[in-house]
């Protein structure tokens, strides 16, 4: 009999917290933070989520849209306290053209995602939904009709039709 050990992420639904941490890292990929307190940010977001929810059910149930926005704001505050500026943007204001919704033109969606993935100081957090998975991840590129991912669960890509841009993390230059 051959047993396979469980891996982190297989029994939990913490992809939202991981997507946030990965998005901050990705937004600073061309100018990495010298000190990136990943573990401390993770624990801060877990504690904040427990406070929002009032229990730890999010570990198995995941994080909804409203909760995700609260966590994203908390993560920006966390970084600001360490002297790093990030802002949250809705996808519709990221580029000089509107964000095309799922029911729209596939070519326009593909080109929007391509242009967004090439911005050097931004990270697009994706809401991926299929009949089999509900998942948060980070966009890194586009190849044909697939979105390439910087993902906590090892997913390499998602079908363009299965994902929507949810929020953008944008790194800002420090003042002075």
Secondary structure as GFF3:
##gff-version 3
##sequence-region A 1 176
A	DSSP	alpha_helix	15	27	.	.	.	ID=ss1
A	DSSP	alpha_helix	38	53	.	.	.	ID=ss2
A	DSSP	alpha_helix	58	61	.	.	.	ID=ss3
A	DSSP	alpha_helix	65	81	.	.	.	ID=ss4
A	DSSP	beta_strand	86	89	.	.	.	ID=ss5
A	DSSP	three_ten_helix	91	93	.	.	.	ID=ss6
A	DSSP	alpha_helix	106	117	.	.	.	ID=ss7
A	DSSP	beta_strand	122	129	.	.	.	ID=ss8
A	DSSP	beta_strand	134	143	.	.	.	ID=ss9
A	DSSP	beta_strand	146	150	.	.	.	ID=ss10
A	DSSP	beta_strand	157	159	.	.	.	ID=ss11
A	DSSP	three_ten_helix	160	162	.	.	.	ID=ss12
A	DSSP	beta_strand	163	171	.	.	.	ID=ss13
###
